[in-house]
Amino acid sequence: MRYNCSIVDLYDRSVIASVTDRRITSGLAIRTLTKALESQPQIKEELILHSDQGSQYTSKAFVEFCESVHVSQSMSKAGSPYDNAPMERYFNTLKNECVNLYEFQTEEALYQAVEEFAYVTYNHVRPHSYNGYRTPYQARTAS
């Protein structure tokens, strides 16, 4: 089993960071948030990261990391996936349009397919009803 940690920008529903690993840990969450911050240097102020209450997000290491990079945490209520609907939708799409369609021969092939789906297909090819049926990239650049 492999775990994916992704961050979606609610402004246009673009995936700004996606990391896949063998374990779901605070380290995975920290690497993903670090990747997001590095990919979006212009928006480092007043960020809010919304997540579920998974142990990787409530761990002391992750909470302290968020504080150190000035990211405020927001969490869904326990047992309430509706608070995190955009992420639930993204993971459903990732599984149905990428991961579940193929048998990956290597771990690296899986990781590469997930990254290509997130950063190319999802952000630049796949239209979203939220964006008026434009891709996240089109929605972002139209503003």
C-alpha positions in Angstrom: 0.0 0.0 0.0 1.1 3.5 -0.8 -0.1 6.8 0.7 -0.5 10.1 -1.1 -0.5 13.5 0.7 -1.6 16.3 -1.6 -2.4 20.0 -1.1 -5.1 21.6 -3.2 -5.4 25.4 -3.5 -9.1 26.2 -2.9 -8.8 29.3 -5.1 -8.8 27.3 -8.4 -8.7 23.7 -7.2 -5.1 23.2 -8.4 -2.8 20.7 -6.9 0.2 22.6 -5.6 1.9 19.7 -3.9 1.7 15.9 -4.1 4.0 13.4 -2.4 3.5 9.6 -2.3 5.3 7.3 0.1 5.1 3.9 1.8 4.0 5.3 5.1 1.6 8.0 6.3 3.6 10.0 8.8 4.2 13.5 10.0 7.3 13.4 7.8 5.2 12.9 4.7 2.9 15.8 5.7 5.9 18.0 6.4 7.5 17.2 3.0 4.3 17.9 1.2 3.7 21.2 2.9 7.4 22.2 2.3 6.9 21.3 -1.4 3.7 23.5 -1.5 5.4 26.4 0.1 8.4 26.2 -2.3 6.1 26.0 -5.3 4.1 29.0 -4.3 6.6 31.5 -2.8 4.4 34.5 -3.6 1.7 33.3 -1.1 3.6 32.6 2.0 1.7 35.0 4.2 -1.6 34.2 6.0 -1.9 30.6 4.8 -4.5 28.3 6.2 -4.0 24.6 5.8 -7.3 22.6 6.2 -7.0 18.9 6.8 -8.7 16.0 8.5 -7.6 15.0 12.0 -5.2 12.3 10.9 -2.3 11.7 13.2 0.2 13.1 10.7 -1.5 16.5 10.9 -2.0 16.5 14.7 1.5 15.3 15.5 3.7 17.6 17.6 6.3 17.6 14.7 3.7 18.8 12.1 2.0 21.3 14.4 5.4 22.8 15.3 6.4 22.8 11.6 3.3 24.7 10.7 4.0 27.3 13.4 7.6 27.7 12.2 6.4 28.5 8.7 3.5 30.7 9.8 0.8 28.3 8.5 -2.5 28.2 10.5 -4.1 24.8 10.8 -7.8 24.2 10.4 -9.3 20.7 10.8 -12.4 18.9 9.9 -14.7 17.7 12.7 -14.1 14.1 13.6 -16.1 11.8 11.2 -17.2 14.7 9.0 -15.6 14.2 5.5 -17.8 17.0 4.1 -15.6 19.6 5.7 -12.8 18.4 3.5 -14.9 17.8 0.3 -12.4 19.3 -2.2 -9.7 16.9 -1.0 -12.0 13.9 -0.9 -13.1 14.7 -4.5 -9.5 15.0 -5.6 -8.5 11.7 -4.1 -11.6 10.0 -5.7 -10.6 11.4 -9.1 -6.9 10.4 -8.6 -8.0 6.8 -7.8 -10.6 6.5 -10.6 -8.8 8.3 -13.4 -5.2 7.2 -12.6 -4.2 4.7 -9.9 -7.0 2.2 -10.3 -6.7 2.0 -14.1 -3.2 0.6 -14.3 -1.0 -2.0 -12.8 2.3 -0.4 -11.9 5.4 -2.5 -12.3 7.6 -0.4 -10.0 7.1 2.0 -7.1 8.8 4.7 -9.2 6.3 4.2 -12.0 3.4 4.7 -9.6 5.0 7.8 -8.1 5.6 9.2 -11.5 2.1 8.5 -12.7 0.6 10.2 -9.6 2.8 13.3 -10.1 1.9 13.5 -13.8 -1.7 13.2 -13.0 -1.6 15.9 -10.4 0.5 18.5 -12.1 -0.3 17.8 -15.8 -3.7 16.1 -16.2 -5.5 17.5 -13.2 -4.1 21.1 -13.3 -3.7 21.6 -17.1 -6.0 19.2 -18.9 -9.0 18.3 -16.8 -11.8 20.9 -16.6 -13.6 21.5 -13.3 -17.2 22.6 -12.8 -16.0 24.8 -9.9 -13.9 26.8 -12.4 -16.7 27.2 -15.0 -15.4 24.1 -16.8 -11.9 25.6 -17.2 -8.8 23.8 -15.9 -7.2 25.1 -12.7 -4.4 26.6 -14.8 -6.9 28.4 -17.0 -8.8 29.7 -14.0 -5.6 30.9 -12.3 -4.2 32.7 -15.3 -7.5 34.3 -16.2 -7.5 36.3 -13.0 
